Amino acid sequence: MKILMVTPYLPYPPASGGQIRTFNLLKYLSKKNDIVLVALYKTDHDKKYVSHLQEYCEKVYLCKRSENPWQPKNILKSLFSFQPFLIVRNFSPEAKKVLEDLLSKEHFDVIHSETFYVMPHIPQTEVPILLVEQTIEFKVYQHFIETLPWIFRIFLALDIFKLKFWEKFYWKKASLVATVSDLDQTIVSNIESSIRPVVIPNGAGEDMLIDKLEPKDNKETILLFQGNFSWLQNVEAANYLIEKIHPLLKKKFPRYKLIIAGQHAKKIAKENDVEYVDIEHSDTATVKRLYTTSTLFIAPIFGPGGTRLKILAAMASGLPVISTKIGVEGLDVKDEKNVLFASTPEKFVEKISLILSSKSLYENIRKNAYKLVKEKYNWEKIAGQLEIAYQQIRSNKTV
């Protein structure tokens, strides 16, 4: 098949969740298909990574979008039009022109739109479109504004309304919608009963998957939370860990280390006794080192949507995870089998104490999580599921 893929980012380096997803899919899809990639980018610095994608793509087109989303023209356009800020700040006139030219001159079997907010670039076409929703965007922002003072909620509520309207609009415009979890699949169908999404899950980054489980030396207790802190849920989780869980842990465990790591980690630095590790977006070696040398991955995530590649990475590297149920929504995990669940600061401390005091529980969680990742969250298998979805819309079959 010849696939036209449109993404709101350059899928290299595989640093953010979306980049990890798209890069791995490109790698496996390219074995049987020809791919033309149209990717949005923010700075000229991004262009140096194109060579890493040319091995997997027939052609790569980079299209400029706003480097700084908070430009006055973006804010004004969002305020005085029916377009939500997410669409406005990601819109690229260059991408719209490139896609119009490509679709008028070349034959494609399918268009793959990674996120709904790149859909406005795609002109009216007879080519079937698979729209992949990495998360239900309006619900993410809805959760965020609920944490704000009421005066801000009033102003932002209109943008959420517009966001939901256009997200639903593009679900209906696509030939098929794909979500990354069963939960998101159900949410989409409940919101728009005419839509029957297919599930194309996320996988664990292959650079995080260790060859085999080795015994861990836990002489020093190291608790880790890692993520991209441009993402609202990660900031919320880190603050919860620092402000609510960490003070309770200090009373129970006199000696342990808490590490908050990831892109822009030092922006949230608050406590002197917490280690903050800023990680460059291309530095996967540091990420892997932190995963393999830490004792536990603590994920107090309360924001909805998607599946968490950071959780899959921890499981793939043999690092036991303690998380909220929301944090692992969409993953086929069970409490006290693949992960441990906690819902309050006290419960997090209780579960941390439990697993650190039981070597058998610690090893069973590691073993079961690692096995699950290898068997189910494998990018080669996931790419195969994606190819089946392409064939279905190409043949005008219902799902």
Secondary structure, DSSP 8 states (H G I E B T S, - for coil): -EEEEEESS---S--SHHHHHHHHHHHHHTTTSEEEEEEEESSGGGGGGTHHHHTT-SEEEEEE--SSTT-HHHHHHHHTSSS-HHHHHH--HHHHHHHHHHHHHS--SEEEEESGGGGGGS-S-SS-EEEEESS-HHHHHHHHHTTS-HHHHHHHHHHHHHHHHHHHHHHHHSSEEEESSHHHHHHHHHH-TT---EE------TTT--SS------SS-EEEEE--TTSHHHHHHHHHIIIIIHHHHHHH-SS-EEEEEETTGGGG---TTSEEEE--TT-HHHHHHHHHH-SEEEE-----SS--HHHHHHHHTT--EEE-TGGGTTS---BTTTBEE--SHHHHHHHHHHHHH-HHHHHHHHHHHHHHHHHHS-HHHHHHHHHHHHHHHHTT---
